[in-house]
Amino acid sequence: MNRTTAAAARGAKTDLPHVLGRAGMACYGVVHLLLAYLALRVAFGGGEQADQKGALQEAGSTAFGQVLLWVLALGLVAFGLWQFLMAATGYTWVSGGKRTRKRLGAGARGVVVIALGVSAFGLATGTGGGGSSNQAQQEFTAELLRLPAGPALVVLAAVAVLAVAVAAGVKGVRQTFLEDLDATGLPGKRKRWVGWLGTTGYLAKGVVFAVTAILLGYAGFNADANQAGGLDAALKTLAAQPFGVVLLTVVALGLAAFGAYCFAAAWAHKR
């Protein structure tokens, strides 16, 4: 029976949307590895744009950069579309509120990843690719501040981002991400390593989200959109703290761990 189940699981991976989605998840892992590299450079005095667009620009700076950018762009869009599919019909191995939360998370992830894919297309075609994460966050904050009770809305947005940070940390500590993986595809010690990589990666992402929330909350309390910031600002804020080099290096290694986790999850993720 176990062999039959494993064979069925492997056969399920041949469905084209899921194959493309898994390949796209690997591309998402590549972006995080590049982001970790940029974070390390910032930790040791570099001034690069340490966010997703910066990672894509770094990919485009290599000898075969244009080819890599096109692969990443196509892969990220495929991953985003797969997340929409999972939001609509996936996570059948859980039920009730947990399934609803996972589907909502997949939908939100799909929006973010497709936007990143569009940026990659823009960079590959030379038509742009959007501004930095800092610029996008500041523009969003400025729009909120123009509304009635704008500062309060910005603070509420910061609380929402902080909730995402806490959720990422809890997911990493409790290793609930493992329930979305096919254990038959992760025999022996590999499952333990995937668990360790996922935990480290989600904790690092939780730290980055938490710093982003603090910056956004500070902008709300001071009614100043320029004090908000995205991923780039969050990483550079960490670098500016006491023992910032050590702190940002740890976070960078965590982001690299998440990138490696994406490769394993791309292979073993359930339908």
C-alpha positions as CSV (number, residue, x, y, z in Angstrom):
1,M,0.0,0.0,0.0
2,N,2.9,2.4,0.8
3,R,4.4,1.7,-2.6
4,T,1.1,2.4,-4.3
5,T,0.7,5.6,-2.4
6,A,4.2,6.8,-3.2
7,A,3.7,5.9,-6.9
8,A,0.5,7.8,-7.0
9,A,2.2,10.8,-5.4
10,R,5.0,10.7,-7.9
11,G,2.5,10.4,-10.8
12,A,0.6,13.5,-9.5
13,K,3.8,15.4,-10.0
14,T,3.6,14.9,-13.7
15,D,0.5,17.2,-14.0
16,L,1.7,20.2,-16.0
17,P,0.4,23.0,-13.8
18,H,2.1,21.5,-10.8
19,V,5.3,20.7,-12.6
20,L,5.5,24.4,-13.8
21,G,4.6,25.6,-10.3
22,R,7.3,23.5,-8.7
23,A,9.9,24.8,-11.2
24,G,8.7,28.3,-10.3
25,M,9.1,27.6,-6.6
26,A,12.7,26.7,-7.3
27,C,13.1,30.1,-9.1
28,Y,11.7,31.7,-5.9
29,G,14.5,29.9,-4.0
30,V,17.1,31.4,-6.4
31,V,15.7,34.9,-5.7
32,H,16.2,34.3,-2.0
33,L,19.7,33.0,-2.4
34,L,20.6,36.1,-4.4
35,L,18.9,38.2,-1.7
36,A,20.9,36.5,1.0
37,Y,24.1,37.4,-1.0
38,L,23.1,41.0,-1.2
39,A,22.3,41.1,2.5
40,L,25.8,39.8,3.3
41,R,27.3,42.5,1.1
42,V,25.3,45.1,3.0
43,A,26.4,43.6,6.3
44,F,30.0,44.2,5.3
45,G,29.6,47.7,4.0
46,G,28.0,47.3,0.5
47,G,25.4,49.8,-0.6
48,E,23.4,47.6,-2.9
49,Q,19.6,47.6,-3.2
50,A,19.0,44.7,-0.9
51,D,15.5,43.7,-1.9
52,Q,13.8,41.4,-4.5
53,K,14.4,43.8,-7.4
54,G,18.0,44.1,-6.3
55,A,18.3,40.3,-6.4
56,L,16.8,40.3,-9.9
57,Q,19.3,43.0,-11.0
58,E,22.1,41.0,-9.5
59,A,20.9,38.0,-11.6
60,G,21.0,40.1,-14.7
61,S,24.6,41.2,-14.0
62,T,26.0,37.8,-14.8
63,A,27.4,36.8,-18.2
64,F,24.2,34.9,-19.0
65,G,22.1,37.4,-17.0
66,Q,19.4,37.9,-19.7
67,V,18.7,34.2,-20.0
68,L,18.6,33.8,-16.3
69,L,16.2,36.8,-15.9
70,W,13.8,35.3,-18.5
71,V,13.9,31.9,-16.7
72,L,13.3,33.6,-13.3
73,A,10.5,35.8,-14.8
74,L,8.7,32.8,-16.4
75,G,9.3,30.7,-13.3
76,L,8.0,33.3,-10.9
77,V,4.8,33.8,-12.9
78,A,4.3,30.1,-13.1
79,F,4.8,29.8,-9.3
80,G,2.3,32.7,-8.7
81,L,-0.3,31.0,-11.0
82,W,0.2,27.7,-9.1
83,Q,-0.4,29.5,-5.9
84,F,-3.7,30.8,-7.2
85,L,-4.6,27.2,-8.2
86,M,-3.7,26.0,-4.7
87,A,-5.8,28.8,-3.3
88,A,-8.8,27.6,-5.3
89,T,-8.5,23.9,-5.0
90,G,-5.4,22.9,-2.9
91,Y,-4.6,21.9,0.6
92,T,-7.1,19.0,0.6
93,W,-5.0,17.2,3.1
94,V,-6.2,19.6,5.8
95,S,-9.7,20.8,6.6
96,G,-11.7,23.6,8.2
97,G,-10.1,26.8,9.3
98,K,-6.6,25.5,8.6
99,R,-7.4,24.9,4.9
100,T,-9.0,28.3,4.6
101,R,-5.9,30.0,6.1
102,K,-3.5,28.1,3.9
103,R,-5.6,28.9,0.8
104,L,-5.7,32.6,1.7
105,G,-1.9,32.6,2.3
106,A,-1.4,30.9,-1.1
107,G,-3.5,33.6,-2.8
108,A,-1.6,36.4,-1.1
109,R,1.7,34.7,-2.1
110,G,0.5,34.4,-5.6
111,V,-0.1,38.2,-5.9
112,V,3.4,39.0,-4.5
113,V,5.2,36.4,-6.7
114,I,3.5,37.5,-9.9
115,A,4.3,41.1,-9.2
116,L,7.9,40.0,-8.7
117,G,7.7,38.1,-12.0
118,V,6.5,41.2,-13.8
119,S,9.4,43.1,-12.4
120,A,11.7,40.4,-13.8
121,F,10.1,40.7,-17.2
122,G,10.6,44.5,-17.1
123,L,14.3,44.1,-16.3
124,A,14.7,41.4,-18.9
125,T,13.1,43.6,-21.6
126,G,14.8,46.8,-20.5
127,T,11.5,48.5,-19.8
128,G,12.0,49.0,-16.0
129,G,10.6,46.6,-13.5
130,G,9.2,48.8,-10.9
131,G,10.9,50.8,-8.1
132,S,12.6,49.6,-5.0
133,S,10.8,48.1,-2.1
134,N,11.5,51.3,-0.1
135,Q,9.9,53.5,-2.8
136,A,6.9,51.2,-3.1
137,Q,6.4,51.2,0.7
138,Q,6.8,54.9,1.0
139,E,4.3,55.5,-1.8
140,F,1.8,53.2,-0.1
141,T,2.3,54.9,3.2
142,A,1.8,58.3,1.6
143,E,-1.5,57.2,0.1
144,L,-2.7,56.0,3.4
145,L,-1.6,59.2,5.2
146,R,-3.8,61.3,2.8
147,L,-6.9,59.5,3.9
148,P,-9.0,60.5,6.9
149,A,-7.3,59.1,10.1
150,G,-4.4,58.3,7.8
151,P,-1.8,57.9,10.6
152,A,-4.0,55.5,12.4
153,L,-4.5,53.5,9.2
154,V,-0.7,53.3,8.7
155,V,-0.3,52.0,12.3
156,L,-3.0,49.4,11.6
157,A,-1.1,48.3,8.5
158,A,2.0,48.0,10.6
159,V,0.2,45.8,13.0
160,A,-0.9,43.6,10.1
161,V,2.7,43.3,8.9
162,L,3.7,42.4,12.4
163,A,1.1,39.7,12.5
164,V,2.6,38.3,9.3
165,A,6.0,38.4,11.0
166,V,4.7,36.5,14.1
167,A,2.9,34.0,11.8
168,A,6.2,33.3,9.9
169,G,8.1,32.8,13.2
170,V,5.4,30.5,14.6
171,K,5.3,28.5,11.3
172,G,9.1,28.1,11.5
173,V,9.2,27.0,15.2
174,R,6.3,24.6,14.9
175,Q,7.4,23.4,11.5
176,T,3.9,23.3,10.2
177,F,5.3,23.7,6.7
178,L,6.3,20.1,6.8
179,E,2.6,19.0,6.7
180,D,2.4,20.4,3.2
181,L,5.3,18.1,2.0
182,D,5.1,14.5,0.9
183,A,7.3,12.7,3.5
184,T,7.9,9.8,1.0
185,G,9.9,12.3,-1.1
186,L,12.1,13.2,1.9
187,P,13.5,9.9,3.2
188,G,15.6,9.7,6.4
189,K,17.8,12.5,7.4
190,R,16.7,14.7,4.4
191,K,13.4,15.4,6.2
192,R,15.3,16.6,9.2
193,W,17.5,18.9,7.1
194,V,14.5,20.3,5.3
195,G,12.8,21.0,8.6
196,W,15.9,22.8,9.8
197,L,16.2,24.9,6.7
198,G,12.5,25.8,6.8
199,T,12.7,26.7,10.4
200,T,15.7,28.9,9.9
201,G,14.3,30.5,6.8
202,Y,10.9,31.3,8.2
203,L,12.5,32.8,11.4
204,A,14.7,35.0,9.3
205,K,11.7,36.2,7.2
206,G,9.9,36.8,10.4
207,V,12.7,39.1,11.6
208,V,12.7,41.1,8.4
209,F,8.9,41.5,8.4
210,A,9.0,42.6,12.1
211,V,11.6,45.3,11.3
212,T,9.5,46.4,8.3
213,A,6.4,46.7,10.6
214,I,8.4,48.8,13.1
215,L,9.5,51.2,10.3
216,L,5.9,51.4,9.1
217,G,4.5,52.0,12.6
218,Y,7.1,54.7,13.2
219,A,6.1,56.4,9.9
220,G,2.4,56.3,11.1
221,F,3.1,57.7,14.5
222,N,5.1,60.6,12.9
223,A,2.9,61.0,9.9
224,D,6.0,60.9,7.7
225,A,5.9,58.5,4.7
226,N,9.7,58.9,4.2
227,Q,10.3,57.0,7.5
228,A,8.6,53.8,6.1
229,G,10.7,51.3,4.2
230,G,10.6,47.9,2.5
231,L,12.9,45.0,2.6
232,D,16.0,47.0,1.7
233,A,15.4,49.5,4.5
234,A,14.7,46.6,7.0
235,L,18.0,44.9,6.2
236,K,20.0,48.2,6.4
237,T,18.2,49.0,9.7
238,L,19.5,45.7,11.1
239,A,23.0,46.5,9.8
240,A,22.9,49.9,11.6
241,Q,22.2,48.3,15.0
242,P,24.9,47.4,17.6
243,F,26.5,44.1,16.4
244,G,24.7,44.8,13.1
245,V,27.2,42.9,11.1
246,V,26.6,39.7,13.1
247,L,22.8,40.3,13.2
248,L,22.5,40.8,9.5
249,T,24.8,38.0,8.7
250,V,22.6,35.6,10.7
251,V,19.5,36.9,8.9
252,A,21.3,36.6,5.5
253,L,22.1,33.0,6.3
254,G,18.5,32.5,7.2
255,L,17.3,33.8,3.9
256,A,19.8,31.5,2.1
257,A,18.3,28.6,4.2
258,F,14.9,29.6,3.0
259,G,16.1,29.6,-0.6
260,A,17.5,26.1,-0.1
261,Y,14.2,25.0,1.5
262,C,12.3,26.2,-1.6
263,F,14.3,23.7,-3.7
264,A,13.3,20.8,-1.4
265,A,9.7,22.0,-1.2
266,A,9.5,22.3,-4.9
267,W,10.2,18.6,-5.2
268,A,8.2,17.3,-2.3
269,H,5.2,19.7,-2.0
270,K,1.8,18.0,-2.0
271,R,-0.8,18.9,-4.7
